[in-house]
Structure formats: C-alpha cells, structure tokens
Amino acid sequence: MYKNFDQVEYDLKRLNLERQIALEEVKSLKGDVKEDLSPYSWVSTVFSAVKKYGILYLIRKVLR
C-alpha cells in the first residue's frame, strides 16, 4: 500500500523507465534479427561452409 503520493509518483517514474528500457531492448533485438537475416549474412555463412568442406574434400582427394 502506498502511504503518500510521492511513493506513487516514484513507482510510476520507475515503471515508465523500465518500459522505455524494454522498448529499446526490443528495438535492438529487431536490428539484430534483421542483420542476421540479411542476404549478405547468408552468403558469408554459405561461403565459409563451402570453403571448409572444400578444403576437407581436397585433403581427402590428395590422401587417396
């Protein structure tokens, strides 16, 4: 229970700040997801996988 209006105002300010922080975190996550799903990210991931398996394939061919 609140004993005076100062306590109510304090909680309202705190909750407003928590809400603003949560909104900024959501904006940040949105940017991260957007960046992760960009075509450049996919191309670099595919290229690194192809490079890795290509080197393994060449090593197997040389050793046989």
Backbone bond lengths (Angstrom), bond angles and torsions (degrees), N, CA, C in turn:
res aa  C-N    CA-C-N  psi(-1)  N-CA   C-N-CA  omega(-1)  CA-C   N-CA-C  phi
1 M - - - 1.438 - - 1.524 109.14 -
2 Y 1.272 113.07 146.22 1.455 119.39 177.46 1.530 109.76 -89.80
3 K 1.320 114.88 139.50 1.459 119.35 -179.62 1.521 112.06 -98.64
4 N 1.356 116.30 -21.71 1.463 119.63 177.71 1.532 110.23 -154.63
5 F 1.306 116.01 172.61 1.458 120.90 -177.03 1.528 112.64 -71.27
6 D 1.311 117.28 -22.70 1.463 120.12 177.76 1.530 110.75 -62.81
7 Q 1.306 117.06 -40.09 1.460 121.37 177.91 1.529 110.67 -65.01
8 V 1.311 116.69 -41.13 1.463 121.48 178.75 1.524 109.72 -63.51
9 E 1.323 116.96 -47.02 1.460 120.85 -180.00 1.524 111.18 -63.22
10 Y 1.325 116.84 -39.85 1.463 121.27 178.22 1.525 110.21 -60.12
11 D 1.329 117.13 -48.83 1.467 120.73 179.46 1.527 111.55 -63.67
12 L 1.323 118.16 -39.25 1.457 120.51 178.39 1.528 111.27 -63.58
13 K 1.317 117.04 -42.01 1.464 120.53 177.74 1.521 110.84 -64.77
14 R 1.333 116.45 -43.61 1.466 120.96 179.67 1.523 111.03 -62.65
15 L 1.309 117.16 -45.34 1.460 120.97 179.61 1.524 111.33 -65.42
16 N 1.324 117.49 -36.60 1.458 120.82 177.20 1.526 110.29 -64.53
17 L 1.326 116.82 -42.97 1.462 120.11 177.65 1.524 111.52 -64.44
18 E 1.326 117.35 -41.03 1.464 120.57 177.25 1.529 110.57 -61.82
19 R 1.320 116.97 -39.65 1.462 121.11 178.39 1.523 110.39 -64.19
20 Q 1.329 117.17 -43.94 1.461 120.89 179.45 1.520 111.40 -63.66
21 I 1.329 116.88 -39.98 1.465 120.77 177.37 1.519 110.21 -63.32
22 A 1.324 117.35 -43.84 1.467 120.94 179.17 1.524 110.89 -62.07
23 L 1.341 117.49 -40.26 1.463 119.98 178.44 1.521 111.31 -63.99
24 E 1.324 117.73 -40.10 1.465 120.58 178.08 1.529 110.92 -66.03
25 E 1.326 117.61 -37.32 1.459 120.44 176.94 1.520 111.02 -64.33
26 V 1.328 117.06 -40.01 1.464 120.74 178.30 1.521 110.02 -64.92
27 K 1.331 117.35 -41.09 1.462 120.47 177.49 1.518 110.92 -61.33
28 S 1.312 116.50 -41.23 1.459 121.21 179.01 1.525 110.80 -64.59
29 L 1.324 116.63 -44.10 1.464 120.43 178.50 1.521 111.36 -63.47
30 K 1.323 116.30 -38.06 1.462 120.28 178.07 1.524 110.08 -61.33
31 G 1.317 116.90 -42.99 1.459 120.80 178.31 1.517 111.64 -64.58
32 D 1.342 116.98 -39.74 1.462 120.33 178.83 1.524 111.45 -64.36
33 V 1.320 116.33 -44.15 1.469 120.21 179.68 1.523 110.36 -65.00
34 K 1.304 116.54 -42.27 1.460 120.90 179.10 1.526 110.17 -61.22
35 E 1.317 116.88 -41.20 1.468 121.03 179.23 1.525 111.12 -67.75
36 D 1.342 116.41 -40.45 1.468 120.15 -179.54 1.519 112.20 -66.59
37 L 1.316 117.65 -30.02 1.459 120.90 -178.01 1.523 113.20 -93.63
38 S 1.315 117.20 5.51 1.461 119.77 -179.23 1.529 110.17 -71.34
39 P 1.333 117.47 151.05 1.470 120.74 -179.74 1.527 112.67 -59.09
40 Y 1.325 117.84 -36.08 1.464 120.24 179.70 1.524 110.61 -60.87
41 S 1.308 117.01 -40.49 1.462 121.10 179.14 1.526 110.70 -63.06
42 W 1.327 116.84 -43.25 1.467 120.82 178.63 1.517 111.16 -63.93
43 V 1.330 116.71 -42.68 1.463 120.25 -178.77 1.522 110.47 -63.63
44 S 1.306 117.12 -44.15 1.463 119.53 -179.83 1.525 111.13 -65.28
45 T 1.331 117.94 -37.24 1.462 121.23 177.80 1.522 110.78 -65.39
46 V 1.318 116.68 -45.76 1.468 120.92 179.13 1.520 110.33 -63.96
47 F 1.325 117.20 -42.82 1.459 120.99 -179.46 1.527 110.97 -61.84
48 S 1.324 117.93 -43.16 1.463 120.08 -179.80 1.531 110.66 -66.13
49 A 1.322 117.67 -37.74 1.468 120.36 178.20 1.521 110.55 -66.98
50 V 1.333 117.01 -43.20 1.470 120.65 179.22 1.520 109.67 -63.19
51 K 1.308 116.77 -41.72 1.466 120.79 179.78 1.528 110.44 -62.22
52 K 1.315 116.31 -44.23 1.464 121.10 -178.71 1.529 111.11 -63.44
53 Y 1.320 115.96 -49.41 1.463 118.98 -178.30 1.521 112.13 -74.07
54 G 1.320 117.39 -27.60 1.460 120.34 176.02 1.510 111.27 -65.96
55 I 1.311 116.97 -41.66 1.463 121.02 177.78 1.524 110.13 -64.89
56 L 1.323 117.66 -42.94 1.472 120.63 177.20 1.529 111.07 -62.20
57 Y 1.318 117.45 -39.43 1.460 121.78 178.60 1.527 110.77 -63.63
58 L 1.328 116.53 -44.12 1.464 120.28 178.57 1.524 111.81 -64.33
59 I 1.308 117.80 -39.75 1.464 121.13 178.53 1.517 110.26 -63.30
60 R 1.323 116.76 -42.38 1.482 119.78 177.85 1.519 111.22 -62.67
61 K 1.341 117.54 -41.24 1.460 120.98 179.96 1.520 111.26 -65.47
62 V 1.311 117.06 -38.85 1.475 120.55 -179.14 1.519 110.57 -69.85
63 L 1.322 117.81 -39.38 1.452 120.82 -177.81 1.511 113.85 -75.45
64 R 1.289 120.10 -15.27 1.478 121.82 179.86 1.468 112.17 -85.18
